[in-house]
Amino acid sequence: MPAQPFVDPDPFQELTFANAIAAKKAIADYLALPLAKLPPEQLDFINTLVANTLEKHEVMTQVRNYFSVLRRKSPC
């Protein structure tokens, strides 16, 4: 019986989010906060990021960097 390799480079969706909703859910889980509670500029950042890429590593790295900078700037 001939073997046929996977055509999809990410058949188990390990490298990319399935869609923008899945990416936003992962971001909300990471932040432990519903995205609707974020200020508009932070939500705009997330929307732009998810519109540009669904690659998991890239999305989560940029989210970590963005929110760690905001935490350092916070006067608390």
PDB file of N, H, CA, C and O in Angstrom:
ATOM      1  N   MET A   1       0.853  -1.173   0.000  1.00  0.00           N
ATOM      2  CA  MET A   1       0.000   0.000   0.000  1.00  0.00           C
ATOM      3  C   MET A   1       0.902   1.240   0.000  1.00  0.00           C
ATOM      4  O   MET A   1       1.780   1.355   0.855  1.00  0.00           O
ATOM      5  N   PRO A   2       0.704   2.163  -0.935  1.00  0.00           N
ATOM      6  CA  PRO A   2       1.548   3.367  -0.979  1.00  0.00           C
ATOM      7  C   PRO A   2       1.217   4.331   0.153  1.00  0.00           C
ATOM      8  O   PRO A   2       0.063   4.476   0.557  1.00  0.00           O
ATOM      9  N   ALA A   3       2.250   4.975   0.645  1.00  0.00           N
ATOM     10  H   ALA A   3       3.187   4.857   0.317  1.00  0.00           H
ATOM     11  CA  ALA A   3       2.075   5.953   1.722  1.00  0.00           C
ATOM     12  C   ALA A   3       1.961   7.347   1.109  1.00  0.00           C
ATOM     13  O   ALA A   3       2.605   7.652   0.105  1.00  0.00           O
ATOM     14  N   GLN A   4       1.130   8.189   1.731  1.00  0.00           N
ATOM     15  H   GLN A   4       0.608   7.941   2.547  1.00  0.00           H
ATOM     16  CA  GLN A   4       0.984   9.564   1.281  1.00  0.00           C
ATOM     17  C   GLN A   4       1.260  10.481   2.468  1.00  0.00           C
ATOM     18  O   GLN A   4       0.569  10.408   3.484  1.00  0.00           O
ATOM     19  N   PRO A   5       2.269  11.346   2.345  1.00  0.00           N
ATOM     20  CA  PRO A   5       2.591  12.245   3.464  1.00  0.00           C
ATOM     21  C   PRO A   5       1.509  13.302   3.632  1.00  0.00           C
ATOM     22  O   PRO A   5       0.723  13.563   2.722  1.00  0.00           O
ATOM     23  N   PHE A   6       1.489  13.907   4.826  1.00  0.00           N
ATOM     24  H   PHE A   6       2.128  13.695   5.565  1.00  0.00           H
ATOM     25  CA  PHE A   6       0.551  14.992   5.082  1.00  0.00           C
ATOM     26  C   PHE A   6       0.829  16.148   4.119  1.00  0.00           C
ATOM     27  O   PHE A   6       1.982  16.498   3.868  1.00  0.00           O
ATOM     28  N   VAL A   7      -0.219  16.721   3.599  1.00  0.00           N
ATOM     29  H   VAL A   7      -1.156  16.437   3.804  1.00  0.00           H
ATOM     30  CA  VAL A   7      -0.081  17.885   2.742  1.00  0.00           C
ATOM     31  C   VAL A   7      -0.032  19.139   3.608  1.00  0.00           C
ATOM     32  O   VAL A   7       0.684  20.090   3.292  1.00  0.00           O
ATOM     33  N   ASP A   8      -0.781  19.138   4.680  1.00  0.00           N
ATOM     34  H   ASP A   8      -1.362  18.366   4.936  1.00  0.00           H
ATOM     35  CA  ASP A   8      -0.840  20.268   5.608  1.00  0.00           C
ATOM     36  C   ASP A   8       0.440  20.298   6.444  1.00  0.00           C
ATOM     37  O   ASP A   8       0.764  19.295   7.081  1.00  0.00           O
ATOM     38  N   PRO A   9       1.184  21.420   6.467  1.00  0.00           N
ATOM     39  CA  PRO A   9       2.403  21.479   7.272  1.00  0.00           C
ATOM     40  C   PRO A   9       2.131  21.480   8.783  1.00  0.00           C
ATOM     41  O   PRO A   9       3.051  21.265   9.573  1.00  0.00           O
ATOM     42  N   ASP A  10       0.898  21.716   9.184  1.00  0.00           N
ATOM     43  H   ASP A  10       0.151  21.890   8.542  1.00  0.00           H
ATOM     44  CA  ASP A  10       0.533  21.760  10.600  1.00  0.00           C
ATOM     45  C   ASP A  10      -0.789  21.014  10.802  1.00  0.00           C
ATOM     46  O   ASP A  10      -1.786  21.628  11.184  1.00  0.00           O
ATOM     47  N   PRO A  11      -0.812  19.706  10.554  1.00  0.00           N
ATOM     48  CA  PRO A  11      -2.090  18.977  10.579  1.00  0.00           C
ATOM     49  C   PRO A  11      -2.760  18.930  11.949  1.00  0.00           C
ATOM     50  O   PRO A  11      -3.977  18.764  12.028  1.00  0.00           O
ATOM     51  N   PHE A  12      -2.004  19.071  13.011  1.00  0.00           N
ATOM     52  H   PHE A  12      -1.015  19.206  12.947  1.00  0.00           H
ATOM     53  CA  PHE A  12      -2.583  18.981  14.349  1.00  0.00           C
ATOM     54  C   PHE A  12      -2.697  20.345  15.017  1.00  0.00           C
ATOM     55  O   PHE A  12      -2.943  20.423  16.221  1.00  0.00           O
ATOM     56  N   GLN A  13      -2.522  21.412  14.260  1.00  0.00           N
ATOM     57  H   GLN A  13      -2.322  21.349  13.283  1.00  0.00           H
ATOM     58  CA  GLN A  13      -2.630  22.794  14.730  1.00  0.00           C
ATOM     59  C   GLN A  13      -1.774  23.038  15.970  1.00  0.00           C
ATOM     60  O   GLN A  13      -2.223  23.613  16.961  1.00  0.00           O
ATOM     61  N   GLU A  14      -0.537  22.582  15.880  1.00  0.00           N
ATOM     62  H   GLU A  14      -0.172  22.115  15.075  1.00  0.00           H
ATOM     63  CA  GLU A  14       0.400  22.798  16.963  1.00  0.00           C
ATOM     64  C   GLU A  14       1.176  24.101  16.789  1.00  0.00           C
ATOM     65  O   GLU A  14       1.694  24.655  17.759  1.00  0.00           O
ATOM     66  N   LEU A  15       1.253  24.585  15.558  1.00  0.00           N
ATOM     67  H   LEU A  15       0.833  24.136  14.770  1.00  0.00           H
ATOM     68  CA  LEU A  15       2.054  25.765  15.271  1.00  0.00           C
ATOM     69  C   LEU A  15       1.228  27.031  15.122  1.00  0.00           C
ATOM     70  O   LEU A  15       1.726  28.130  15.368  1.00  0.00           O
ATOM     71  N   THR A  16      -0.026  26.888  14.724  1.00  0.00           N
ATOM     72  H   THR A  16      -0.430  25.996  14.525  1.00  0.00           H
ATOM     73  CA  THR A  16      -0.883  28.055  14.515  1.00  0.00           C
ATOM     74  C   THR A  16      -2.215  27.864  15.216  1.00  0.00           C
ATOM     75  O   THR A  16      -2.660  26.741  15.450  1.00  0.00           O
ATOM     76  N   PHE A  17      -2.843  28.988  15.548  1.00  0.00           N
ATOM     77  H   PHE A  17      -2.482  29.901  15.358  1.00  0.00           H
ATOM     78  CA  PHE A  17      -4.194  28.939  16.079  1.00  0.00           C
ATOM     79  C   PHE A  17      -5.144  28.636  14.927  1.00  0.00           C
ATOM     80  O   PHE A  17      -4.883  29.014  13.785  1.00  0.00           O
ATOM     81  N   ALA A  18      -6.231  27.964  15.223  1.00  0.00           N
ATOM     82  H   ALA A  18      -6.443  27.657  16.151  1.00  0.00           H
ATOM     83  CA  ALA A  18      -7.203  27.598  14.192  1.00  0.00           C
ATOM     84  C   ALA A  18      -7.839  28.826  13.551  1.00  0.00           C
ATOM     85  O   ALA A  18      -8.131  28.828  12.355  1.00  0.00           O
ATOM     86  N   ASN A  19      -8.052  29.865  14.348  1.00  0.00           N
ATOM     87  H   ASN A  19      -7.815  29.862  15.319  1.00  0.00           H
ATOM     88  CA  ASN A  19      -8.673  31.099  13.855  1.00  0.00           C
ATOM     89  C   ASN A  19      -8.415  32.221  14.866  1.00  0.00           C
ATOM     90  O   ASN A  19      -7.798  32.000  15.908  1.00  0.00           O
ATOM     91  N   ALA A  20      -8.889  33.409  14.549  1.00  0.00           N
ATOM     92  H   ALA A  20      -9.391  33.588  13.702  1.00  0.00           H
ATOM     93  CA  ALA A  20      -8.658  34.571  15.418  1.00  0.00           C
ATOM     94  C   ALA A  20      -9.327  34.397  16.777  1.00  0.00           C
ATOM     95  O   ALA A  20      -8.796  34.851  17.791  1.00  0.00           O
ATOM     96  N   ILE A  21     -10.463  33.758  16.807  1.00  0.00           N
ATOM     97  H   ILE A  21     -10.895  33.390  15.984  1.00  0.00           H
ATOM     98  CA  ILE A  21     -11.165  33.556  18.086  1.00  0.00           C
ATOM     99  C   ILE A  21     -10.340  32.667  19.007  1.00  0.00           C
ATOM    100  O   ILE A  21     -10.235  32.944  20.202  1.00  0.00           O
ATOM    101  N   ALA A  22      -9.756  31.608  18.470  1.00  0.00           N
ATOM    102  H   ALA A  22      -9.841  31.383  17.499  1.00  0.00           H
ATOM    103  CA  ALA A  22      -8.923  30.720  19.282  1.00  0.00           C
ATOM    104  C   ALA A  22      -7.694  31.473  19.803  1.00  0.00           C
ATOM    105  O   ALA A  22      -7.277  31.272  20.944  1.00  0.00           O
ATOM    106  N   ALA A  23      -7.120  32.333  18.969  1.00  0.00           N
ATOM    107  H   ALA A  23      -7.459  32.496  18.042  1.00  0.00           H
ATOM    108  CA  ALA A  23      -5.962  33.122  19.396  1.00  0.00           C
ATOM    109  C   ALA A  23      -6.351  34.078  20.522  1.00  0.00           C
ATOM    110  O   ALA A  23      -5.634  34.199  21.515  1.00  0.00           O
ATOM    111  N   LYS A  24      -7.484  34.753  20.366  1.00  0.00           N
ATOM    112  H   LYS A  24      -8.067  34.655  19.560  1.00  0.00           H
ATOM    113  CA  LYS A  24      -7.934  35.691  21.397  1.00  0.00           C
ATOM    114  C   LYS A  24      -8.280  34.978  22.691  1.00  0.00           C
ATOM    115  O   LYS A  24      -8.044  35.514  23.774  1.00  0.00           O
ATOM    116  N   LYS A  25      -8.830  33.789  22.596  1.00  0.00           N
ATOM    117  H   LYS A  25      -9.021  33.354  21.716  1.00  0.00           H
ATOM    118  CA  LYS A  25      -9.127  33.004  23.802  1.00  0.00           C
ATOM    119  C   LYS A  25      -7.835  32.647  24.532  1.00  0.00           C
ATOM    120  O   LYS A  25      -7.774  32.724  25.760  1.00  0.00           O
ATOM    121  N   ALA A  26      -6.811  32.259  23.790  1.00  0.00           N
ATOM    122  H   ALA A  26      -6.860  32.197  22.793  1.00  0.00           H
ATOM    123  CA  ALA A  26      -5.516  31.931  24.400  1.00  0.00           C
ATOM    124  C   ALA A  26      -4.892  33.162  25.060  1.00  0.00           C
ATOM    125  O   ALA A  26      -4.291  33.059  26.129  1.00  0.00           O
ATOM    126  N   ILE A  27      -5.035  34.306  24.432  1.00  0.00           N
ATOM    127  H   ILE A  27      -5.523  34.390  23.564  1.00  0.00           H
ATOM    128  CA  ILE A  27      -4.507  35.553  25.007  1.00  0.00           C
ATOM    129  C   ILE A  27      -5.253  35.901  26.289  1.00  0.00           C
ATOM    130  O   ILE A  27      -4.639  36.281  27.286  1.00  0.00           O
ATOM    131  N   ALA A  28      -6.577  35.771  26.262  1.00  0.00           N
ATOM    132  H   ALA A  28      -7.075  35.462  25.452  1.00  0.00           H
ATOM    133  CA  ALA A  28      -7.381  36.041  27.457  1.00  0.00           C
ATOM    134  C   ALA A  28      -7.011  35.082  28.585  1.00  0.00           C
ATOM    135  O   ALA A  28      -6.939  35.485  29.746  1.00  0.00           O
ATOM    136  N   ASP A  29      -6.777  33.813  28.247  1.00  0.00           N
ATOM    137  H   ASP A  29      -6.836  33.485  27.304  1.00  0.00           H
ATOM    138  CA  ASP A  29      -6.352  32.840  29.257  1.00  0.00           C
ATOM    139  C   ASP A  29      -4.992  33.221  29.833  1.00  0.00           C
ATOM    140  O   ASP A  29      -4.778  33.121  31.042  1.00  0.00           O
ATOM    141  N   TYR A  30      -4.078  33.654  28.977  1.00  0.00           N
ATOM    142  H   TYR A  30      -4.251  33.735  27.996  1.00  0.00           H
ATOM    143  CA  TYR A  30      -2.748  34.059  29.431  1.00  0.00           C
ATOM    144  C   TYR A  30      -2.852  35.264  30.382  1.00  0.00           C
ATOM    145  O   TYR A  30      -2.194  35.307  31.422  1.00  0.00           O
ATOM    146  N   LEU A  31      -3.682  36.230  30.007  1.00  0.00           N
ATOM    147  H   LEU A  31      -4.216  36.195  29.162  1.00  0.00           H
ATOM    148  CA  LEU A  31      -3.829  37.439  30.826  1.00  0.00           C
ATOM    149  C   LEU A  31      -4.714  37.211  32.051  1.00  0.00           C
ATOM    150  O   LEU A  31      -4.723  38.022  32.978  1.00  0.00           O
ATOM    151  N   ALA A  32      -5.457  36.105  32.049  1.00  0.00           N
ATOM    152  H   ALA A  32      -5.450  35.446  31.296  1.00  0.00           H
ATOM    153  CA  ALA A  32      -6.418  35.807  33.111  1.00  0.00           C
ATOM    154  C   ALA A  32      -7.419  36.948  33.264  1.00  0.00           C
ATOM    155  O   ALA A  32      -7.778  37.348  34.371  1.00  0.00           O
ATOM    156  N   LEU A  33      -7.860  37.462  32.104  1.00  0.00           N
ATOM    157  H   LEU A  33      -7.569  37.138  31.204  1.00  0.00           H
ATOM    158  CA  LEU A  33      -8.753  38.610  32.073  1.00  0.00           C
ATOM    159  C   LEU A  33      -9.530  38.591  30.757  1.00  0.00           C
ATOM    160  O   LEU A  33      -8.939  38.382  29.698  1.00  0.00           O
ATOM    161  N   PRO A  34     -10.834  38.803  30.809  1.00  0.00           N
ATOM    162  CA  PRO A  34     -11.585  38.897  29.549  1.00  0.00           C
ATOM    163  C   PRO A  34     -11.075  40.075  28.727  1.00  0.00           C
ATOM    164  O   PRO A  34     -10.814  41.149  29.269  1.00  0.00           O
ATOM    165  N   LEU A  35     -10.933  39.873  27.427  1.00  0.00           N
ATOM    166  H   LEU A  35     -11.145  39.001  26.987  1.00  0.00           H
ATOM    167  CA  LEU A  35     -10.410  40.939  26.577  1.00  0.00           C
ATOM    168  C   LEU A  35     -11.309  42.163  26.569  1.00  0.00           C
ATOM    169  O   LEU A  35     -10.829  43.272  26.335  1.00  0.00           O
ATOM    170  N   ALA A  36     -12.586  41.992  26.817  1.00  0.00           N
ATOM    171  H   ALA A  36     -12.975  41.091  27.007  1.00  0.00           H
ATOM    172  CA  ALA A  36     -13.519  43.124  26.841  1.00  0.00           C
ATOM    173  C   ALA A  36     -13.194  44.104  27.969  1.00  0.00           C
ATOM    174  O   ALA A  36     -13.623  45.257  27.920  1.00  0.00           O
ATOM    175  N   LYS A  37     -12.453  43.674  28.971  1.00  0.00           N
ATOM    176  H   LYS A  37     -12.103  42.738  29.011  1.00  0.00           H
ATOM    177  CA  LYS A  37     -12.097  44.559  30.082  1.00  0.00           C
ATOM    178  C   LYS A  37     -10.816  45.344  29.830  1.00  0.00           C
ATOM    179  O   LYS A  37     -10.424  46.168  30.656  1.00  0.00           O
ATOM    180  N   LEU A  38     -10.160  45.099  28.700  1.00  0.00           N
ATOM    181  H   LEU A  38     -10.478  44.429  28.029  1.00  0.00           H
ATOM    182  CA  LEU A  38      -8.931  45.819  28.383  1.00  0.00           C
ATOM    183  C   LEU A  38      -9.249  47.208  27.847  1.00  0.00           C
ATOM    184  O   LEU A  38     -10.310  47.421  27.261  1.00  0.00           O
ATOM    185  N   PRO A  39      -8.338  48.150  28.043  1.00  0.00           N
ATOM    186  CA  PRO A  39      -8.510  49.478  27.437  1.00  0.00           C
ATOM    187  C   PRO A  39      -8.485  49.358  25.910  1.00  0.00           C
ATOM    188  O   PRO A  39      -7.921  48.406  25.370  1.00  0.00           O
ATOM    189  N   PRO A  40      -9.093  50.318  25.217  1.00  0.00           N
ATOM    190  CA  PRO A  40      -9.177  50.242  23.747  1.00  0.00           C
ATOM    191  C   PRO A  40      -7.826  50.105  23.042  1.00  0.00           C
ATOM    192  O   PRO A  40      -7.726  49.381  22.051  1.00  0.00           O
ATOM    193  N   GLU A  41      -6.787  50.783  23.530  1.00  0.00           N
ATOM    194  H   GLU A  41      -6.868  51.371  24.335  1.00  0.00           H
ATOM    195  CA  GLU A  41      -5.485  50.694  22.859  1.00  0.00           C
ATOM    196  C   GLU A  41      -4.877  49.298  22.984  1.00  0.00           C
ATOM    197  O   GLU A  41      -4.210  48.835  22.059  1.00  0.00           O
ATOM    198  N   GLN A  42      -5.095  48.625  24.109  1.00  0.00           N
ATOM    199  H   GLN A  42      -5.636  49.001  24.861  1.00  0.00           H
ATOM    200  CA  GLN A  42      -4.596  47.262  24.270  1.00  0.00           C
ATOM    201  C   GLN A  42      -5.392  46.296  23.396  1.00  0.00           C
ATOM    202  O   GLN A  42      -4.826  45.381  22.798  1.00  0.00           O
ATOM    203  N   LEU A  43      -6.692  46.501  23.326  1.00  0.00           N
ATOM    204  H   LEU A  43      -7.152  47.244  23.812  1.00  0.00           H
ATOM    205  CA  LEU A  43      -7.529  45.660  22.474  1.00  0.00           C
ATOM    206  C   LEU A  43      -7.176  45.867  21.002  1.00  0.00           C
ATOM    207  O   LEU A  43      -7.187  44.913  20.224  1.00  0.00           O
ATOM    208  N   ASP A  44      -6.866  47.088  20.619  1.00  0.00           N
ATOM    209  H   ASP A  44      -6.857  47.863  21.250  1.00  0.00           H
ATOM    210  CA  ASP A  44      -6.432  47.367  19.244  1.00  0.00           C
ATOM    211  C   ASP A  44      -5.134  46.631  18.925  1.00  0.00           C
ATOM    212  O   ASP A  44      -4.977  46.084  17.833  1.00  0.00           O
ATOM    213  N   PHE A  45      -4.211  46.619  19.875  1.00  0.00           N
ATOM    214  H   PHE A  45      -4.339  47.063  20.762  1.00  0.00           H
ATOM    215  CA  PHE A  45      -2.958  45.889  19.676  1.00  0.00           C
ATOM    216  C   PHE A  45      -3.241  44.414  19.407  1.00  0.00           C
ATOM    217  O   PHE A  45      -2.689  43.834  18.471  1.00  0.00           O
ATOM    218  N   ILE A  46      -4.094  43.813  20.219  1.00  0.00           N
ATOM    219  H   ILE A  46      -4.541  44.284  20.979  1.00  0.00           H
ATOM    220  CA  ILE A  46      -4.419  42.392  20.075  1.00  0.00           C
ATOM    221  C   ILE A  46      -5.115  42.133  18.742  1.00  0.00           C
ATOM    222  O   ILE A  46      -4.781  41.171  18.050  1.00  0.00           O
ATOM    223  N   ASN A  47      -6.073  42.973  18.378  1.00  0.00           N
ATOM    224  H   ASN A  47      -6.344  43.754  18.941  1.00  0.00           H
ATOM    225  CA  ASN A  47      -6.780  42.788  17.110  1.00  0.00           C
ATOM    226  C   ASN A  47      -5.830  42.890  15.919  1.00  0.00           C
ATOM    227  O   ASN A  47      -5.925  42.099  14.981  1.00  0.00           O
ATOM    228  N   THR A  48      -4.926  43.850  15.951  1.00  0.00           N
ATOM    229  H   THR A  48      -4.849  44.493  16.713  1.00  0.00           H
ATOM    230  CA  THR A  48      -3.953  44.008  14.866  1.00  0.00           C
ATOM    231  C   THR A  48      -3.012  42.813  14.798  1.00  0.00           C
ATOM    232  O   THR A  48      -2.721  42.303  13.717  1.00  0.00           O
ATOM    233  N   LEU A  49      -2.543  42.375  15.949  1.00  0.00           N
ATOM    234  H   LEU A  49      -2.779  42.790  16.828  1.00  0.00           H
ATOM    235  CA  LEU A  49      -1.641  41.228  16.010  1.00  0.00           C
ATOM    236  C   LEU A  49      -2.296  39.986  15.425  1.00  0.00           C
ATOM    237  O   LEU A  49      -1.703  39.301  14.591  1.00  0.00           O
ATOM    238  N   VAL A  50      -3.501  39.697  15.856  1.00  0.00           N
ATOM    239  H   VAL A  50      -3.982  40.253  16.534  1.00  0.00           H
ATOM    240  CA  VAL A  50      -4.201  38.494  15.401  1.00  0.00           C
ATOM    241  C   VAL A  50      -4.579  38.596  13.916  1.00  0.00           C
ATOM    242  O   VAL A  50      -4.655  37.582  13.222  1.00  0.00           O
ATOM    243  N   ALA A  51      -4.811  39.806  13.440  1.00  0.00           N
ATOM    244  H   ALA A  51      -4.749  40.630  14.004  1.00  0.00           H
ATOM    245  CA  ALA A  51      -5.101  39.989  12.012  1.00  0.00           C
ATOM    246  C   ALA A  51      -3.859  39.729  11.161  1.00  0.00           C
ATOM    247  O   ALA A  51      -3.973  39.324  10.004  1.00  0.00           O
ATOM    248  N   ASN A  52      -2.667  39.962  11.733  1.00  0.00           N
ATOM    249  H   ASN A  52      -2.575  40.291  12.673  1.00  0.00           H
ATOM    250  CA  ASN A  52      -1.416  39.785  10.990  1.00  0.00           C
ATOM    251  C   ASN A  52      -0.891  38.359  11.016  1.00  0.00           C
ATOM    252  O   ASN A  52      -0.316  37.900  10.028  1.00  0.00           O
ATOM    253  N   THR A  53      -1.073  37.652  12.115  1.00  0.00           N
ATOM    254  H   THR A  53      -1.540  38.024  12.917  1.00  0.00           H
ATOM    255  CA  THR A  53      -0.538  36.293  12.221  1.00  0.00           C
ATOM    256  C   THR A  53      -1.352  35.464  13.215  1.00  0.00           C
ATOM    257  O   THR A  53      -1.896  35.988  14.188  1.00  0.00           O
ATOM    258  N   LEU A  54      -1.419  34.179  12.950  1.00  0.00           N
ATOM    259  H   LEU A  54      -0.977  33.754  12.160  1.00  0.00           H
ATOM    260  CA  LEU A  54      -2.037  33.237  13.889  1.00  0.00           C
ATOM    261  C   LEU A  54      -0.992  32.235  14.393  1.00  0.00           C
ATOM    262  O   LEU A  54      -1.337  31.243  15.036  1.00  0.00           O
ATOM    263  N   GLU A  55       0.286  32.499  14.098  1.00  0.00           N
ATOM    264  H   GLU A  55       0.567  33.305  13.576  1.00  0.00           H
ATOM    265  CA  GLU A  55       1.359  31.622  14.528  1.00  0.00           C
ATOM    266  C   GLU A  55       1.494  31.736  16.053  1.00  0.00           C
ATOM    267  O   GLU A  55       1.741  32.818  16.585  1.00  0.00           O
ATOM    268  N   LYS A  56       1.331  30.619  16.734  1.00  0.00           N
ATOM    269  H   LYS A  56       1.130  29.740  16.301  1.00  0.00           H
ATOM    270  CA  LYS A  56       1.244  30.622  18.204  1.00  0.00           C
ATOM    271  C   LYS A  56       2.453  31.259  18.879  1.00  0.00           C
ATOM    272  O   LYS A  56       2.303  32.111  19.755  1.00  0.00           O
ATOM    273  N   HIS A  57       3.629  30.852  18.479  1.00  0.00           N
ATOM    274  H   HIS A  57       3.751  30.160  17.768  1.00  0.00           H
ATOM    275  CA  HIS A  57       4.827  31.370  19.143  1.00  0.00           C
ATOM    276  C   HIS A  57       4.931  32.882  18.958  1.00  0.00           C
ATOM    277  O   HIS A  57       5.222  33.604  19.912  1.00  0.00           O
ATOM    278  N   GLU A  58       4.699  33.357  17.758  1.00  0.00           N
ATOM    279  H   GLU A  58       4.463  32.771  16.984  1.00  0.00           H
ATOM    280  CA  GLU A  58       4.782  34.789  17.464  1.00  0.00           C
ATOM    281  C   GLU A  58       3.737  35.581  18.253  1.00  0.00           C
ATOM    282  O   GLU A  58       4.054  36.613  18.845  1.00  0.00           O
ATOM    283  N   VAL A  59       2.505  35.102  18.260  1.00  0.00           N
ATOM    284  H   VAL A  59       2.248  34.263  17.779  1.00  0.00           H
ATOM    285  CA  VAL A  59       1.426  35.801  18.970  1.00  0.00           C
ATOM    286  C   VAL A  59       1.735  35.892  20.460  1.00  0.00           C
ATOM    287  O   VAL A  59       1.671  36.973  21.047  1.00  0.00           O
ATOM    288  N   MET A  60       2.062  34.778  21.059  1.00  0.00           N
ATOM    289  H   MET A  60       2.113  33.901  20.583  1.00  0.00           H
ATOM    290  CA  MET A  60       2.263  34.774  22.505  1.00  0.00           C
ATOM    291  C   MET A  60       3.534  35.538  22.902  1.00  0.00           C
ATOM    292  O   MET A  60       3.565  36.160  23.964  1.00  0.00           O
ATOM    293  N   THR A  61       4.571  35.501  22.077  1.00  0.00           N
ATOM    294  H   THR A  61       4.546  34.996  21.214  1.00  0.00           H
ATOM    295  CA  THR A  61       5.784  36.274  22.369  1.00  0.00           C
ATOM    296  C   THR A  61       5.483  37.759  22.345  1.00  0.00           C
ATOM    297  O   THR A  61       5.904  38.495  23.237  1.00  0.00           O
ATOM    298  N   GLN A  62       4.754  38.209  21.324  1.00  0.00           N
ATOM    299  H   GLN A  62       4.412  37.611  20.599  1.00  0.00           H
ATOM    300  CA  GLN A  62       4.426  39.635  21.242  1.00  0.00           C
ATOM    301  C   GLN A  62       3.503  40.070  22.377  1.00  0.00           C
ATOM    302  O   GLN A  62       3.650  41.174  22.902  1.00  0.00           O
ATOM    303  N   VAL A  63       2.563  39.222  22.758  1.00  0.00           N
ATOM    304  H   VAL A  63       2.444  38.326  22.332  1.00  0.00           H
ATOM    305  CA  VAL A  63       1.661  39.553  23.873  1.00  0.00           C
ATOM    306  C   VAL A  63       2.463  39.661  25.171  1.00  0.00           C
ATOM    307  O   VAL A  63       2.284  40.609  25.936  1.00  0.00           O
ATOM    308  N   ARG A  64       3.340  38.697  25.415  1.00  0.00           N
ATOM    309  H   ARG A  64       3.486  37.927  24.794  1.00  0.00           H
ATOM    310  CA  ARG A  64       4.171  38.746  26.628  1.00  0.00           C
ATOM    311  C   ARG A  64       5.009  40.015  26.658  1.00  0.00           C
ATOM    312  O   ARG A  64       5.081  40.693  27.683  1.00  0.00           O
ATOM    313  N   ASN A  65       5.644  40.339  25.533  1.00  0.00           N
ATOM    314  H   ASN A  65       5.586  39.789  24.700  1.00  0.00           H
ATOM    315  CA  ASN A  65       6.490  41.538  25.488  1.00  0.00           C
ATOM    316  C   ASN A  65       5.673  42.809  25.697  1.00  0.00           C
ATOM    317  O   ASN A  65       6.070  43.681  26.470  1.00  0.00           O
ATOM    318  N   TYR A  66       4.554  42.919  25.022  1.00  0.00           N
ATOM    319  H   TYR A  66       4.232  42.211  24.394  1.00  0.00           H
ATOM    320  CA  TYR A  66       3.709  44.112  25.111  1.00  0.00           C
ATOM    321  C   TYR A  66       3.212  44.335  26.536  1.00  0.00           C
ATOM    322  O   TYR A  66       3.302  45.446  27.060  1.00  0.00           O
ATOM    323  N   PHE A  67       2.692  43.293  27.159  1.00  0.00           N
ATOM    324  H   PHE A  67       2.619  42.390  26.734  1.00  0.00           H
ATOM    325  CA  PHE A  67       2.124  43.462  28.497  1.00  0.00           C
ATOM    326  C   PHE A  67       3.185  43.530  29.581  1.00  0.00           C
ATOM    327  O   PHE A  67       2.928  44.095  30.644  1.00  0.00           O
ATOM    328  N   SER A  68       4.368  42.975  29.353  1.00  0.00           N
ATOM    329  H   SER A  68       4.578  42.516  28.490  1.00  0.00           H
ATOM    330  CA  SER A  68       5.433  43.132  30.354  1.00  0.00           C
ATOM    331  C   SER A  68       5.944  44.564  30.356  1.00  0.00           C
ATOM    332  O   SER A  68       6.284  45.091  31.415  1.00  0.00           O
ATOM    333  N   VAL A  69       6.004  45.205  29.195  1.00  0.00           N
ATOM    334  H   VAL A  69       5.728  44.777  28.334  1.00  0.00           H
ATOM    335  CA  VAL A  69       6.399  46.614  29.119  1.00  0.00           C
ATOM    336  C   VAL A  69       5.366  47.478  29.833  1.00  0.00           C
ATOM    337  O   VAL A  69       5.726  48.405  30.559  1.00  0.00           O
ATOM    338  N   LEU A  70       4.086  47.179  29.630  1.00  0.00           N
ATOM    339  H   LEU A  70       3.794  46.426  29.040  1.00  0.00           H
ATOM    340  CA  LEU A  70       3.029  47.948  30.306  1.00  0.00           C
ATOM    341  C   LEU A  70       3.105  47.787  31.820  1.00  0.00           C
ATOM    342  O   LEU A  70       2.880  48.747  32.557  1.00  0.00           O
ATOM    343  N   ARG A  71       3.414  46.601  32.281  1.00  0.00           N
ATOM    344  H   ARG A  71       3.597  45.822  31.683  1.00  0.00           H
ATOM    345  CA  ARG A  71       3.520  46.378  33.733  1.00  0.00           C
ATOM    346  C   ARG A  71       4.682  47.152  34.327  1.00  0.00           C
ATOM    347  O   ARG A  71       4.593  47.657  35.446  1.00  0.00           O
ATOM    348  N   ARG A  72       5.793  47.244  33.563  1.00  0.00           N
ATOM    349  H   ARG A  72       5.865  46.834  32.654  1.00  0.00           H
ATOM    350  CA  ARG A  72       6.948  48.002  34.056  1.00  0.00           C
ATOM    351  C   ARG A  72       6.660  49.489  34.112  1.00  0.00           C
ATOM    352  O   ARG A  72       7.191  50.193  34.971  1.00  0.00           O
ATOM    353  N   LYS A  73       5.816  49.980  33.195  1.00  0.00           N
ATOM    354  H   LYS A  73       5.385  49.408  32.497  1.00  0.00           H
ATOM    355  CA  LYS A  73       5.459  51.394  33.170  1.00  0.00           C
ATOM    356  C   LYS A  73       4.413  51.749  34.216  1.00  0.00           C
ATOM    357  O   LYS A  73       4.261  52.920  34.564  1.00  0.00           O
ATOM    358  N   SER A  74       3.693  50.757  34.721  1.00  0.00           N
ATOM    359  H   SER A  74       3.817  49.806  34.438  1.00  0.00           H
ATOM    360  CA  SER A  74       2.615  50.983  35.690  1.00  0.00           C
ATOM    361  C   SER A  74       3.184  51.548  36.987  1.00  0.00           C
ATOM    362  O   SER A  74       4.193  51.048  37.485  1.00  0.00           O
ATOM    363  N   PRO A  75       2.544  52.595  37.547  1.00  0.00           N
ATOM    364  CA  PRO A  75       3.055  53.212  38.766  1.00  0.00           C
ATOM    365  C   PRO A  75       2.748  52.435  40.037  1.00  0.00           C
ATOM    366  O   PRO A  75       3.087  52.907  41.123  1.00  0.00           O
ATOM    367  N   CYS A  76       2.130  51.284  39.954  1.00  0.00           N
ATOM    368  H   CYS A  76       1.855  50.901  39.072  1.00  0.00           H
ATOM    369  CA  CYS A  76       1.743  50.518  41.153  1.00  0.00           C
ATOM    370  C   CYS A  76       2.899  49.929  41.864  1.00  0.00           C
ATOM    371  O   CYS A  76       2.723  49.263  42.884  1.00  0.00           O
TER     372      CYS A  76
END
